[in-house]
Amino acid sequence: MASINKKKEKKIFKELVSFQQRDFCFSSGHILGSMCTQPHPIAREAYIQFLETNLGDPELCPGTKEIESRFIAFISKLLHAPKTSEGQIVSGGTEGNITAMWIAKQLSRKKEVILSENAHFSFQKIASLMNMKPIELPLTSEYIMDITKMKKEIHKGIAAVIGIAGSTELGTIDPIPELSDICSDEHIFLHVDAAFGGFVIPFLRELHYNVPQFDFKLKGVSTISIDSHKMGYSAIPLGTLMIRQKHWLESISVESPYISCEKQAGILGTRSGAPVAAAYAVTQYLGFQGYKSMVESCMNVTNYTKKRLEELGLSLVIRPTMNIVGVKLKKPGQIVKKLSEKGWRVNKVERLSCIRLVLMSQITKKIIDEFIPSLKKACEEVGEL
Ligand SMILES: Cc1ncc(COP(=O)(O)O)c(C=O)c1O
């Protein structure tokens, strides 16, 4: 092992810390606009322990490969994936969506994709990368995909339909059961982007919230993206693409002669086992019950936030489906700037004329009590209140 020159080390870390101090951190509670999270302490520890593993060359790390299999088994159970299914570890929602569209294109040899305005911008990257053509539908008054409009767009050139289960902007859920029926009848690939909602919707259903089914229980669902570095309470970068039929992975596999496996599927080659070990550790620590409690507590804070915003005289774009709140404003860009000056990180959604608050697990009612006066002041300064 390389010996460490203590003097040099101290100097470098002094410099690193000086840069780090300029960053916002999740633990401050002042990041209200991110879907990522302060990783669970268990995730931190596991991450560091598995830093040198490379799951791109699995025979070098059979133990870490087993962790990956067990983690995928957890996700399979969560999403009611059938025995025929397989999970592909990805870096997050973007790579999950790219991989799903890659499979859909390979299987169908077609190029057009039906999605709605609330689809994540990663689908624009996909269109450019893979020469696919998105057919973007306007939303209903509920900010979800319009099924009547969707049906009109179905024709022979469609490679896939995208359903969003937890939209980036408002957390809304497309009518996945209807999409599943249509796609199943028409033999069209249906990808569900549950990058955010995958770790929320199953627990909302258990908590008796009125949210639609979105997973493999629906026979038309082909693939689902779900991210551990969002509501999975784990470290960046980790997502999973669950695939209904394991053999579909062959369509995105290449021979990998100089490493320990004959074929490699997916986009990445070398990939760290650290985020996989971290995500697995969190699932084992929390279990389904732990995630359910976390979602319950996020929803309590969401409902409290809604109440506090309404008391201030502000209105919401739509009643929150999950722990994301869109606050209607005339000048969202100016409000975000003012809030930033006051130490808060919030995102604007110009298209919907709102700011978006994401109530992740580290956001407490106490933090909301600190945030509301800052928001009030920001609104007064730009003439919103
Ligand atoms: C619904 C949805 N899909 C995909 C993504 C992309 O995820 P990532 O940034 O982890 O690649 C996001 C990110 O916010 C998202 O909200």
The ligand as a Tripos MOL2 file, in Angstrom:
@<TRIPOS>MOLECULE
LIG
   16    16     1     0     0
SMALL
NO_CHARGES

@<TRIPOS>ATOM
      1 C1        -38.8600   10.9850  -12.6550 C.3       1 LIG1
      2 C2        -37.3750   11.1100  -12.8550 C.ar      1 LIG1
      3 N1        -36.7730   10.3280  -13.7530 N.ar      1 LIG1
      4 C3        -35.4410   10.4040  -13.9780 C.ar      1 LIG1
      5 C4        -34.6620   11.2820  -13.2850 C.ar      1 LIG1
      6 C5        -33.1820   11.3460  -13.5340 C.3       1 LIG1
      7 O1        -32.5040   10.8070  -12.4520 O.3       1 LIG1
      8 P1        -30.9180   11.0080  -12.2610 P.3       1 LIG1
      9 O2        -30.7030   12.4790  -12.1250 O.co2     1 LIG1
     10 O3        -30.6340   10.2380  -11.0370 O.co2     1 LIG1
     11 O4        -30.2440   10.4460  -13.4580 O.co2     1 LIG1
     12 C6        -35.2510   12.1240  -12.3350 C.ar      1 LIG1
     13 C7        -34.4370   13.0950  -11.5960 C.2       1 LIG1
     14 O5        -34.8760   13.9040  -10.8680 O.2       1 LIG1
     15 C8        -36.6360   12.0240  -12.1130 C.ar      1 LIG1
     16 O6        -37.2690   12.8100  -11.2380 O.3       1 LIG1
@<TRIPOS>BOND
     1     1     2 1
     2     2     3 ar
     3     2    15 ar
     4     3     4 ar
     5     4     5 ar
     6     5     6 1
     7     5    12 ar
     8     6     7 1
     9     7     8 1
    10     8     9 2
    11     8    10 1
    12     8    11 1
    13    12    13 1
    14    12    15 ar
    15    13    14 2
    16    15    16 1
@<TRIPOS>SUBSTRUCTURE
     1 LIG1         1 GROUP 0 **** ****
